Every structure is written in structure tokens, then in C-alpha cells.
Amino acid sequence: LSPVYSIGFCASIFIMIQIISGYILASNYIASTSESFNIIHSVIMRELDTGWLIRFNHVNGCGLLFIVIYMHMYRSIYNNSISKTSVWIVGVLMYIILCGIAFTGYSLVYGQMSLWAIVVICSLVTAVPLIGNKLLILIWGGSVVSSVTLQRIFCVHYLLPLLIILLILVHLYNLHYINSTGDMYFINNRYDRISFYPLLLIRDVFIGSIILIIFNVFVYFYSDIFVHSDNYIPANPLVTPSEIMPEFYLLPFYALVRAIPNKVLGIVVMVLFLLSLSNIYPIFIIR
């Protein structure tokens, strides 16, 4: 099997890093419009022992996680792994939830870009006929973004990783119960299969070690590469940033919505795109 089959293992490493560093940060975080920004940039980054390291692990881990996930999805499509419906659908569901986790985590910083990300993304629900405005008030906990909004976002951001852990177990069970898709078409009995231990385990550990080295290079030398400069400015609802844009891993959805002038139609296209991911096999047959 090619080393690209270790990409899934690398993704699991980053997910574990995110969960561990995230819960450490959560123990020192306060969801408040008046305190959140200072808690992160003053208390965690400057006063908490190794707080800066934990946060940069969390920030850079998120960006690298999505790079690895997009590589994993491309590899799955290229190698026709999407023919295994249960494995693919669970994987797509994990991807959607991870996007939700990334967005909520980005919002909790409550910098200038975080605030307007909350405003823009949450305002998409107003496209729902009849109840759109009521849904927005329900999500925000009022007519404007407030501490209540951050508390609700924090709860979602805290709880969704627990669901991700469950889906990872389901994903792995489905994958290994059906057998992983390799470049072999002659698997008819157990003697034709490759044992995971020791060769594949050694390969995964080796590739994972290289990825961790690259990860540490980002953490120590390129700490801010995944952070928008406007997010170092405290949130101000009276000042709109010159350019509102999401992080790179959410750009496909942002592009779909912005490409269509009508907001409702743009959201419909985005939803159809997500639905198409779960049924991509009949559309793209690589082999």
C-alpha cells in the first residue's frame, strides 16, 4: 500500500491534538463579549504557563487538520474508496461536523473577524421562509451578538468533539470490517490480505512522525500563518472589516454562496453541494 494511505492516520493525530489542547484551553476560557478577547490574548497567551504553546498547537492544528482531510478525501475519490457507501457517508458527516467545530472555535476568539463571521454565517438562516428571523434570534439569544451568543457557541464547540470521537470509531469499524481499499483487486481470502502489524503500523508511525515534525515547524516558526490579521483587533460591531472572508478550509462554501447574487439560491446550491458529497459515487467513477 502507498504511503498516502497513512493520511487518515495523520488526520486522527491532529484530531487528538485538537481535542486535548481544546479542552485545556476551555478550562481557562470565559465566553463573554467583554472578556473573551482579553482572556485569550492576555491571560492564556501571556500569563498561563505554556498557554501560548497550547493555543498555537490548537490554531495551527486546525489548519493542518483540514489540509490533511482534503488530501484524505481526494485520495478516497481517486482510489474509488467512495464505493464503500457506509465508510464514505460517515466520513462526509465527520467533515461537515468538523467544519462546524472550526467555525464555532474561530468565533470564540471574538476578534474583529470572528464577530463578523458570526454575523454573516448566522444571518444565512434568515433565508429560511417564514421563520428565518426567529431562528436567528434563537441562535443569537437576542437581536444582536452578545455574551449569550458566545456561551451558546462555546457549548456547541465543546460538545461536538464528543460526537466526532464516536464517528471516528464508527468510521474505523466500517473501514476495517469491509477492508481498506488498496491497489489490489485479488483479495478473495484471508491469505491474500496484508497484515496491519508490523509493516503498516511501522509505516503509519513513520509518516505520522514526519507530519508531527512539520506541525512543530508551523507551531514554533509560522505560528500566525492560519490567523487573519484582523482577528488581533478586539471585536467592534460599529466597524466593518474592509474584507470579510472565512478561513481557507471554509472557502469552498463561501465561494458557492458569493458566486450567486440571490442569498436563498446560494444557500440551496451550498446544501446541494454537501448532499452531493454523500452520493458522489454514481457521478464520478474513477476506475
TIKE-373519 format. One record per atom (N, C-alpha, C): z, y negated, x negated. Coordinates in steps of 0.02 Angstrom, whole numbers, plus 50000, padded with zeros to 5 digits. Each point is the difference from the previous one (the first is absolute). Example, Ala and Ser with C-alpha at 12.3 -4.5 7.8 and 13.67 -1.06 7.14 Angstrom:
2
503905028449340;500004994150045;500004994049955;499644994750018;500034994149958;500374994550039;
//
This chain:
287
500005006049958;500004994050042;500004993749957;499644995050023;499954993749963;500674996250001;500124995849949;500614995949998;500064995350060;499444998550034;500044995450058;500425003050056;500125006649997;500425003150051;500744998549989;500164996649945;500694997949989;500154993250030;499494996850030;500094993450029;500525000250056;499985005250041;500505000750053;500705000549973;500085003649945;500655000649967;500234993249975;499544996149972;500164993249976;500214995550058;499675000850057;500184996050059;500715001650022;500195006449997;500685001950020;500524997149952;499824999449936;500454996849951;500134992850019;499464996350016;500074993050018;500384999250065;499915004550047;500374999650063;500745000949988;500195004649956;500705001049984;500294993949964;499614997049956;500224993949966;500124994450051;499544999550048;500064994850051;500625001150043;500125006150020;500585001550043;500654998649964;500065002449938;500624999249962;500134992649985;499494996649972;500094992949983;500104995850063;499665001950054;500054996350063;500695000250029;500315005950001;500675000550029;500524996649956;499894999849934;500454996249956;499954992550016;499384997650008;499904992950017;500294998450069;499925004750047;500254998950068;500754999150002;500365003249953;500734999449999;500224993049978;499544996049974;500174993249978;499634994650038;499635002150052;499574995350036;500324997750065;499874993750018;500234997350064;499394997350037;499885002550060;499424997850040;500174993650036;499844994549969;500154993450028;499494995049974;499764995750043;499514995049979;500294995049951;500664999250001;500324995249955;500235003149934;500045006749998;500285003349941;499535004949965;499525002950035;499585005449972;499664998149935;499684994249999;499634997949941;500474999249940;500574996850010;500484998949946;500335006549978;500125004550047;500305006549983;499555003749950;499354999950014;499535003749957;499914996549933;499864993550001;499814996549938;500594997549960;500584999450030;500594997749962;500495005749987;500215003350054;500525005249992;499715006349969;499495002950030;499725006349975;499674999149932;499594994949994;499604999149939;500424997449941;500544996250014;500364996749945;500725002349992;500335001650054;500725001549996;500155007550000;499615003850037;500125007350004;499775003449935;500425004349973;499825003649939;499385004350012;499504999049958;499355003450004;499664999050068;500214994950037;499694998750065;499274998349993;499834996149948;499304998249988;499575006249988;500295004949964;499635006149985;499885004150063;500515000450042;499945003950063;499484996750045;500014993350004;499524996750044;499295000649973;499914999249935;499325000649972;499755007250006;500465004949997;499805006950013;499755000750071;500344996750047;499825000550070;499344996450014;499914994149972;499404996050012;499385003349969;500055001749936;499425003049966;499885007150024;500535003550019;499925006850026;499605000050064;500084994850041;499634999650063;499254999249986;499834995349956;499294999049984;499675006149970;500345003249952;499725005949968;499985005950048;500485000450045;500005005350050;499364999850042;499814994150023;499404999450041;499365001349960;500004998149937;499425001749958;499925007549996;500565003549988;499995007349995;499815003150067;500254997250055;499855002750066;499254999450016;499714994249984;499284999150012;499595004849957;500225001349939;499675005049958;500075007050031;500595001450027;500145006550030;499555001050062;499924994850040;499585000550059;499275000949981;499774996349950;499315000849977;499885007149974;500475002549961;499945006849974;499975005150057;500404998950051;500005004650057;499345000050037;499704994150008;499354999650034;499465003049956;500014998549936;499485002549955;500015007649995;500605002949998;500065007349993;500045003650067;499864996350055;499975003150066;500675002750023;500554997449972;500665002150022;500154997950071;499614995050025;500114997550067;499805005150053;499685005649979;499845005250048;500635003550026;500554999349962;500645002750022;500344994750044;499875000450064;500194994750046;500744998349998;500435005050002;500724998750003;500244996349938;499765001949942;500194996849938;499764992849999;499374999050020;499704993349998;500334995250049;500125002350061;500294995650051;500714997949981;500405004649975;500674998349977;499964995049943;499525001049955;499914995349945;499824993150023;499544999550049;499804993550028;500594996750035;500405004050036;500594997350033;500504997249949;500085003549944;500434997649946;499734993449972;499354999649993;499694993849973;500134994150046;499925001050065;500124994650048;500734997749999;500465004949997;500714998349997;500174996449935;499705002249945;500124996649936;499754992850002;499444998850034;499764993150008;500524995950039;500305003050051;500524996650038;500614998549957;500205004949959;500574999049955;499854994549950;499405000049973;499814994949950;500014993050032;499744999450061;499994993550033;500704997550015;500425004450027;500694997950017;500394998249937;499905003849946;500344998449937;499774993449972;499364998750004;499724993649976;500284994250040;500125001150064;500264994750044;500734998349984;500385004949976;500724999049989;500154995249942;499514998949956;500104995249945;500114993050028;499674998650055;500034993650036;499824994149955;499485001149960;499694994449965;499484997050046;499634995249975;499504996650041;499475004750026;499755004449958;499485004750022;500295005250047;500625002049989;500325005050043;500074997350072;500234993850006;500084997050066;499354999950038;499474997749968;499364999350035;499675006850011;500185004949959;499765006850014;500315002650064;500654998650010;500345001950062;499674996650059;499874993549994;499714996250055;499315002650018;499575000949949;499315002050013;499965007250026;500335004649966;499955007150019;500325001350068;500604997350010;500345001150065;499624996750057;499664994549986;499634996550052;499405004050026;499825005249964;499445004350022;500165003450067;500655001050013;500185003450063;499854995650061;499894993549989;499844995750057;499315001650029;499625004049964;499345002150025;500075005250056;500595003050007;500115004850053;500004996350067;499575002050047;499964996450064;500665000050038;500144994550033;500574999250046;500684999649965;500155004849956;500675000449971;500034998049927;499444997449973;499974998449928;500534995249978;500084994450036;500504995049980;500715002650007;500125004150050;500675002950008;500165004949943;499495003749979;500095004549943;500184996249937;499674994349990;500144996049941;500724997450000;500234997750058;500694997650006;500495005849989;499825005950023;500425005949991;500065001849926;499444999749964;500005001649929;500394994849960;499874993750014;500344994749963;500724999050021;500175002150061;500674998650026;500084992750021;499444996850015;500004993050020;499294997349995;499944993550008;499334996949999;499774998349929;500455000449951;499834998649930;500315005349956;499775000349937;500295004649952;500694997649981;500505004450006;500694998149986;500365005749964;500654999349991;500395005249968;499985006550040;499954999450066;499955005950042;499365003849983;499464996349989;499365003249981;500085003949935;500314996949950;500095003449936;500455006150006;500504999650043;500455005850010;499625005850031;499564998650046;499615005350031;499495002949951;499694995749960;499545002449949;500375004349949;500604997849982;500405003749951;500185007050026;500175000550064;500165006550030;499405004749997;499414997350017;499395004149998;499855002149928;500064995349954;499865001549929;500495005149972;500615000050025;500525004649976;499905007150028;499785000450062;499975006550035;499345003749988;499454996549992;499355003349993;499965004749940;500314998549943;499985004849944;500295006850017;500485000250046;500275006550021;499475004150035;499584996650039;499445003450033;499485002349949;499894995949948;499535001949947;500225006349965;500655000749987;500255006049967;499855006250042;500114999450066;499855005650045;499265001749999;499574994950002;499285001150000;499765003049934;500324998149945;499825003049935;500125007550001;500575002050029;500165007250004;499495003650044;499814996850056;499495003050044;499335000449964;499834994749965;499374999649962;499965005649948;500545000849963;500015005249947;499985007050031;500355000950056;500005006550032;499295001850024;499684995250034;499325001250023;499525001349943;500084996249946;499565000749942;500065006949968;500605002249986;500095006249964;499985006250045;500104998950065;499925005650046;499275001850008;499564994850000;499285001250008;499675001149932;500324997749947;499755000049930;499634993649985;500124997349941;499684993849979;499265001149988;499604994850014;499285000549991;499814998549928;499735004849967;499784999049931;499255000749996;499755000949940;499285000749990;499805007450003;500385004050037;499875007250003;499845001950072;499525004550008;499805002250067;500055007650006;500355003249954;500025007250000;500705002650014;500434995850028;500695002250013;500015004650060;500065006349988;500025004950055;500665003950002;500345000249943;500645003649999;500454996749949;500615002449997;500504996849958;499845000449926;499595004949979;499845000749930;499514994749975;499654996850047;499524994949982;500314993149994;500634999450018;500324993550002;500344998449933;500074993549987;500324997749939;500744998950013;500435002849959;500724999150007;500204992949982;500444997150041;500224993249987;500414999649935;500395005149988;500415000249939;499715005049951;499934998249935;500234993749970;499454994749990;499365002050002;499464995549979;499964993750043;499995000850066;499934994250044;500624995649998;500585003149993;500624996149994;499994995849936;499805003149945;499964996349936;499504994350005;499435001450033;499504994750008;500274994250041;500355001550055;500284994750042;500514995949962;500435003349962;500524996549961;499674995649947;499485002549968;499654996249948;499674993850029;499625000950055;499674994350032;500524995150027;500535002750030;500534995750026;500334995849945;500095003049941;500304996449943;499554994249978;499355001149999;499534994749982;500034994350051;500035001950064;500044994950053;500644995949994;500565003349983;500634996549993;499984995149941;499655001949947;499924995549942;499614993850022;499465001150037;499604994350025;500424995750046;500405003250042;500444996550046;500504995649963;500295002549946;500484996149961;499674994249964;499365000849981;499634994449970;499954994350051;499855001750062;499964994950053;500684996850011;500535004050004;500674997450014;500234995149947;499895001749937;500274996049945;499534994549975;499355000850008;499534995249970;499584996350052;499905002950059;499594996850052;500395000150066;500614997649998;500465000750057;499754996650063;499654994449993;499814996050058;499285001150022;499675005049973;499295000850014;499865001450073;500485003050036;499905001650071;500354994950046;500244994549972;500374995050040;499584993750006;499924997650062;499634993850011;500434994149978;499704995249967;500384994349973;500364996050055;499704999650060;500314996350054;500645003250025;500115006349983;500605003450023;500614998349956;499894996049949;500564997349961;500234993350027;499694997950056;500204993850034;500395001950062;500604997150012;500385001650060;499604998750064;500095004250049;499624999550062;500114993250034;499464997050022;500034993650035;499515000350058;500255000650062;499555000650058;499594993750014;500174994549967;499644993750011;499414999149952;499955004449951;499474999549950;499595006550000;499364999450013;499565005949999;499685000849932;500025006049971;499675001149935;499264998650004;499704997849946;499294998549999;499585006250014;500265005849982;499635006250011;500495005550018;499965002550061;500435005550022;499625006549994;500255004449958;499675006549992;500525005349983;499885006250022;500485005449986;499925002749929;500435004649983;499935003449936;499375004350000;499775001949941;499355003349994;499955006550040;500575003550008;499975006450033;499924999450076;500094993950027;499894998950071;499364996050014;499644998449947;499394996050008;499475003250045;499915006750000;499495002950044;500114998250074;500635000150022;500154998350070;499914992550012;500214996149952;499934992750005;499274998050004;499585003449959;499294998549999;499675001850067;500215005650030;499725002050064;500164994950054;500624997550001;500204995250051;499654993349988;499954997849938;499704993549984;499245000150006;499705005849994;499275000450002;499734998850070;500435000750050;499784999150070;500354993950029;499634995050024;500304993850024;500495001050058;499855004750044;500445001350057;500595004349979;500624997550011;500595003549976;500095006850034;499895000250066;500085006350036;499515005249975;499374998049992;499495004749976;500155002249928;500254995449959;500185001849932;500555005249997;500504999250043;500555004950003;499755006850024;499554999850050;499715006350026;499635003749944;499614996349961;499635003149944;500485002949949;500554996449985;500495002449952;500335006550025;500175000250064;500305006050029;499515005849998;499374998650017;499485005349997;499915002649929;500064995549952;499955002149929;500565004949983;500614998450022;500575004549987;499915006750035;499744999750061;499885006250037;499465004249967;499504996649972;499455003649968;500245003949938;500534997549968;500265003549941;500255007050018;500285000650061;500275006450020;499455004850023;499394997550008;499455004450023;499394998849956;500114999349935;499464998249955;499565006049981;500255006050009;499645005949976;499315000850032;499934999250066;499335000850029;499514994649977;500264994249976;499574994549981;499755000849928;500465001749955;499825000749929;500105007249978;499465003649991;500045006749973;499734999749929;500465000249952;499804999149930;499645006149974;500255005850020;499695006249976;499825004550059;
//
